[in-house]
């Protein structure tokens, strides 16, 4: 394993993982006073032939043009459910657009306005690294007793690996169901690629102990574990994390509680275990939104998730006091690569008859990845 296994977003390619490449073409200037008008005109010209999907973490200038906003899986489902739209502009990151391509029909085209919009977590598990890990499990004789569960935030290649090896995809809202399903079929779980979601689900939802979980480091021999550690573990966690959610700390919680009386801390399960364990409410992106929206006027919330979403919740729920959990500004930098100039460029290109930045998953990869996705949809 060498440095070539690393994917540097926006530079070169790793065909075994997400592809982060530069956007070719001339972008409108962000300062163009006609930019919004151009976006409106292009969107109007495309009509029902196109659909714009916006992830909750997108900046407002992009969300304003979204036909549907949601988390990664909700948007992929929305694309699959709309068979009228020939073109899907996916304003999210690469793995989300891949999932949309897998779930939509062959006559639909998925477009990612900036191909450099990747996901650092997804890139922490390349296909070659995961295959190396599986070979370690095979060598130790435990692979047949192990079911892989991969988080939605993973490349199509990792989803395909999961499908090939009898596993399933999960989201942050159904991770517990997916892990219970896996334990009914095997003794162990290989959880990819987010160690925090895997640990929090195993311990807080399934009742396992922290000692039942080990972390497999793909950059170390044998994952940095002894043979016995791997054999005795119930959950093998991949050494990956979300660059946004992983930064929240117990100190953030202590500071906000000392500063704001009566505040409730609401965090995403991708946060570190001690943060999740000390929060008042833990939930997926969709649950975070519903929790705030359904809370009574005057409620105080300190939210540990991406800043664009927190700011939007604050602006849309003016009868509540909503603050960002961390005092340091933290956007999802790769998600923010999708901006209005890129969206305008992609839409205007299509109006002129040119399809740019199409996301197309290879047939074999898509086939096995879809198996893993369908297993998730069939979870009890």
C-alpha positions in Angstrom: 0.0 0.0 0.0 1.5 3.3 -1.0 0.7 7.0 -1.2 -1.2 6.3 -4.4 -4.0 4.8 -2.3 -4.7 8.3 -1.0 -7.3 10.3 -3.0 -6.6 14.0 -3.0 -9.8 15.8 -3.8 -9.6 17.8 -7.0 -6.3 16.2 -8.0 -5.7 13.0 -10.0 -8.1 10.0 -9.7 -8.4 6.8 -7.7 -10.7 4.5 -9.8 -11.3 2.4 -6.7 -12.9 5.2 -4.7 -14.5 8.5 -5.3 -13.2 10.5 -8.2 -12.2 14.0 -7.3 -11.3 15.9 -10.5 -11.3 19.5 -11.6 -14.2 21.1 -13.3 -13.4 22.0 -16.9 -15.2 24.8 -18.6 -15.6 28.5 -18.0 -17.5 29.3 -14.8 -19.6 32.4 -14.4 -18.0 34.8 -11.9 -19.5 34.6 -8.4 -19.7 38.4 -8.5 -21.8 38.4 -11.7 -24.9 40.6 -10.8 -26.9 38.6 -13.3 -26.0 35.2 -11.8 -29.4 34.6 -10.0 -31.3 35.8 -13.1 -29.2 33.4 -15.3 -30.0 30.5 -12.9 -33.7 31.3 -13.0 -33.6 31.5 -16.8 -31.7 28.2 -17.2 -33.9 26.4 -14.7 -37.1 27.6 -16.4 -35.8 26.6 -19.8 -35.1 23.0 -18.7 -38.5 22.7 -17.1 -39.7 19.2 -16.2 -36.8 17.6 -18.1 -34.6 18.3 -15.1 -34.7 18.1 -11.4 -32.4 19.9 -8.9 -31.7 18.1 -5.7 -30.1 19.9 -2.8 -28.5 18.4 0.3 -29.3 20.0 3.6 -25.6 21.0 4.0 -25.6 23.1 0.8 -25.3 26.8 1.0 -28.5 28.8 0.6 -27.7 30.2 -2.8 -27.9 26.6 -4.1 -30.8 25.4 -1.9 -32.9 28.2 -3.2 -33.0 26.4 -6.6 -33.6 22.9 -5.2 -36.8 21.1 -6.1 -36.3 18.8 -3.2 -33.9 19.1 -0.2 -33.0 16.2 2.0 -30.3 13.9 3.2 -28.3 11.7 0.9 -30.6 8.7 0.8 -33.8 10.8 0.6 -32.5 12.6 -2.4 -31.4 9.4 -4.1 -34.8 8.0 -3.6 -36.4 11.2 -4.9 -34.4 10.9 -8.1 -35.4 7.2 -8.5 -39.1 8.1 -7.9 -39.1 10.8 -10.6 -39.0 9.0 -13.9 -40.1 12.1 -15.8 -36.9 14.0 -15.3 -34.2 13.1 -17.8 -31.5 15.0 -16.0 -30.8 15.1 -12.2 -28.6 17.9 -11.0 -27.3 16.5 -7.7 -26.1 19.4 -5.4 -24.4 17.2 -2.9 -21.1 15.2 -3.1 -19.8 12.4 -5.3 -21.0 9.3 -3.4 -24.6 10.8 -3.3 -24.6 11.3 -7.0 -23.3 7.7 -7.5 -26.2 6.4 -5.4 -28.6 8.4 -7.5 -27.2 7.0 -10.7 -27.4 3.4 -9.3 -31.1 3.9 -8.3 -32.3 5.8 -11.3 -33.3 4.3 -14.7 -30.7 3.9 -17.6 -32.4 6.8 -19.5 -31.8 9.3 -16.7 -28.6 11.3 -16.4 -27.1 12.4 -13.1 -25.0 15.5 -13.1 -22.7 16.7 -10.3 -22.1 20.5 -10.8 -18.5 20.2 -9.5 -16.8 16.8 -9.8 -14.3 17.9 -7.0 -17.2 17.8 -4.5 -16.2 14.6 -2.7 -16.4 13.4 0.9 -13.4 13.0 3.1 -15.1 10.2 5.1 -15.9 8.2 2.0 -12.3 8.7 0.8 -11.0 7.2 4.0 -11.9 3.7 2.7 -10.7 2.8 -0.8 -11.7 -0.4 -2.4 -8.2 -1.8 -2.3 -7.8 -1.1 1.4 -11.1 -2.7 2.2 -10.2 -5.8 0.1 -6.9 -6.0 2.0 -8.8 -5.9 5.3 -11.1 -8.7 4.1 -8.1 -10.8 3.3 -6.9 -10.4 6.8 -10.2 -11.6 8.1 -10.0 -14.6 5.6 -6.5 -15.4 6.8 -7.7 -15.5 10.4 -10.7 -17.7 9.4 -13.4 -15.1 10.5 -14.5 -13.7 7.2 -17.3 -16.2 6.9 -18.6 -15.2 10.3 -18.5 -11.5 9.4 -21.1 -9.3 7.6 -20.0 -5.9 6.2 -22.3 -3.0 6.9 -21.4 0.2 5.0 -22.7 3.6 5.8 -24.4 5.5 2.9 -21.4 7.9 3.0 -19.2 5.5 1.0 -18.2 5.1 -2.6 -20.1 2.9 -5.0 -17.1 0.6 -5.0 -17.4 0.0 -1.2 -21.2 -0.5 -1.5 -20.4 -3.1 -4.2 -17.9 -4.9 -2.0 -20.6 -4.9 0.7 -23.2 -6.4 -1.7 -20.8 -9.1 -2.9 -20.1 -10.2 0.6 -23.7 -10.5 1.9 -23.8 -7.1 3.5 -26.1 -4.1 3.4 -25.9 -0.3 3.3 -27.2 1.7 6.2 -28.1 5.3 7.0 -27.7 7.1 10.3 -31.4 6.6 11.0 -31.5 2.8 10.4 -27.9 1.8 11.4 -29.3 -0.1 14.5 -31.7 -2.1 12.4 -28.9 -2.9 9.9 -26.6 -4.1 12.6 -29.3 -6.2 14.3 -30.0 -7.8 11.0 -26.3 -8.6 10.5 -25.9 -10.1 13.9 -28.8 -12.5 13.1 -26.7 -13.8 10.3 -23.2 -13.7 11.6 -21.0 -13.3 14.7 -19.2 -10.1 13.6 -19.7 -6.9 11.7 -17.2 -5.0 9.7 -18.6 -1.4 9.8 -17.5 1.0 7.1 -16.3 3.7 6.9 -17.4 5.8 10.0 -16.1 4.5 13.2 -18.1 6.9 15.3 -21.5 5.9 13.9 -20.6 2.3 14.2 -19.4 2.6 17.8 -22.3 4.8 18.9 -24.9 2.4 17.4 -23.2 -0.8 18.7 -22.9 0.6 22.3 -25.9 2.9 22.7 -28.5 1.1 20.6 -27.4 -2.5 20.7 -26.1 -2.6 24.2 -22.6 -3.8 23.4 -19.6 -2.7 25.3 -16.8 -0.5 24.1 -14.4 -3.4 24.5 -16.6 -5.4 22.0 -15.4 -2.9 19.3 -12.0 -2.6 17.7 -10.7 -0.1 15.2 -9.1 -1.4 12.0 -6.4 1.1 10.7 -5.8 0.4 7.0 -2.4 2.1 7.1 -1.0 -0.5 9.6 -0.2 -4.1 9.3 -3.1 -6.3 10.4 -5.0 -3.1 10.9 -2.9 -2.3 13.9 -4.6 -5.1 15.8 -3.5 -8.5 17.1 -5.0 -11.6 15.8 -6.8 -12.2 19.0 -8.3 -8.7 19.1 -9.8 -9.3 15.6 -11.0 -12.8 16.5 -12.6 -11.6 19.8 -14.2 -8.4 18.5 -17.9 -8.3 17.7 -17.7 -5.1 15.7 -14.6 -4.2 13.6 -14.8 -0.5 13.0 -13.1 1.1 10.0 -10.7 4.0 10.9 -12.8 6.7 9.3 -14.8 9.7 10.5 -16.6 12.8 9.3 -14.4 15.9 9.3 -17.2 18.1 10.5 -19.0 16.0 13.1 -15.7 14.5 14.4 -14.6 18.0 15.6 -17.3 18.5 18.2 -16.0 17.8 21.8 -17.3 17.3 25.3 -15.7 20.7 26.0 -18.1 22.3 23.5 -21.0 20.8 25.4 -19.7 21.9 28.8 -19.1 25.5 27.5 -22.5 25.9 25.9 -24.3 24.6 29.0 -22.4 27.0 31.2 -23.2 29.9 28.8 -26.8 29.3 27.9 -29.2 28.2 30.7 -31.8 25.7 29.7 -30.2 24.8 26.4 -30.5 21.3 25.0 -27.7 19.7 23.0 -28.7 18.1 19.7 -26.1 16.2 17.8 -25.6 13.8 14.9 -24.5 10.2 15.6 -21.4 10.7 13.5 -20.0 12.7 16.5 -17.5 11.2 18.9 -18.8 8.7 21.5 -18.3 11.0 24.5 -20.2 13.8 22.7 -23.1 11.6 21.7 -23.2 10.1 25.2 -23.5 13.5 26.8 -26.0 15.1 24.4 -29.7 15.5 25.2 -30.9 14.3 21.8 -29.1 12.3 19.1 -30.4 11.9 15.6 -29.9 11.8 11.8 -30.1 15.0 9.8 -33.8 14.5 9.1 -34.4 13.9 12.8 -32.5 17.0 13.8 -34.7 19.1 11.5 -37.9 17.6 12.8 -36.8 17.9 16.4 -36.2 21.6 16.1 -39.3 22.2 14.0 -41.6 20.4 16.4 -40.1 21.9 19.6 -42.1 24.6 21.4 -41.5 28.3 21.0 -38.8 29.5 23.2 -36.8 26.3 23.0 -33.0 26.6 23.1 -30.9 24.3 21.0 -27.1 23.9 20.6 -26.7 21.8 17.4 -23.7 19.7 16.5 -23.9 19.3 12.7 -22.9 21.1 9.6 -23.1 24.9 9.9 -25.1 25.7 6.7 -27.9 23.5 8.1 -27.7 25.0 11.6 -27.9 28.6 10.2 -30.9 27.6 8.0 -32.7 26.1 11.0 -32.1 29.3 13.0 -33.4 31.5 10.1 -36.5 29.3 9.6 -37.3 28.9 13.4 -37.1 32.5 14.7 -39.3 31.6 17.7 -36.5 29.4 19.0 -32.9 30.1 20.0 -30.6 28.0 17.9 -26.8 28.1 18.1 -23.9 26.2 16.6 -22.3 23.8 19.2 -18.8 24.7 18.3 -17.5 28.3 18.6 -15.3 27.7 15.6 -16.9 28.0 12.2 -17.0 24.7 10.4 -18.7 24.1 7.0 -18.4 20.9 5.0 -15.7 22.2 2.7 -16.2 19.6 0.0 -20.0 20.1 -0.1 -19.4 23.8 -0.4 -17.6 23.2 -3.7 -21.0 23.2 -5.2 -21.9 26.9 -5.5 -24.2 28.9 -7.7 -21.6 29.5 -10.5 -21.1 25.7 -10.9 -24.9 25.1 -10.9 -25.5 27.8 -13.4 -22.6 26.5 -15.6 -24.0 23.0 -15.5 -27.6 24.1 -16.3 -26.6 26.5 -19.0 -24.4 23.8 -20.6 -27.4 21.5 -20.7 -29.6 24.2 -22.2 -27.1 24.5 -25.0 -27.2 20.8 -25.6 -24.0 19.8 -23.7 -24.1 17.3 -20.8 -21.3 18.1 -18.3 -20.0 16.2 -15.3 -22.2 13.2 -15.7 -21.8 10.6 -13.0 -21.9 7.1 -14.4 -21.2 4.0 -12.2 -19.8 1.0 -14.0 -22.3 -1.7 -14.6 -20.8 -4.4 -12.4 -20.2 -2.0 -9.5 -23.7 -0.6 -9.8 -25.2 -4.1 -9.8 -23.6 -5.2 -6.6 -24.0 -1.8 -5.0 -27.7 -2.0 -5.7 -27.9 -5.4 -4.0 -26.5 -3.8 -0.8 -28.9 -0.9 -1.1 -31.9 -3.1 -1.7 -31.0 -5.2 1.3 -31.2 -2.0 3.3 -34.6 -1.2 1.9 -35.8 -4.7 2.9 -34.7 -4.4 6.5 -37.4 -5.3 9.0 
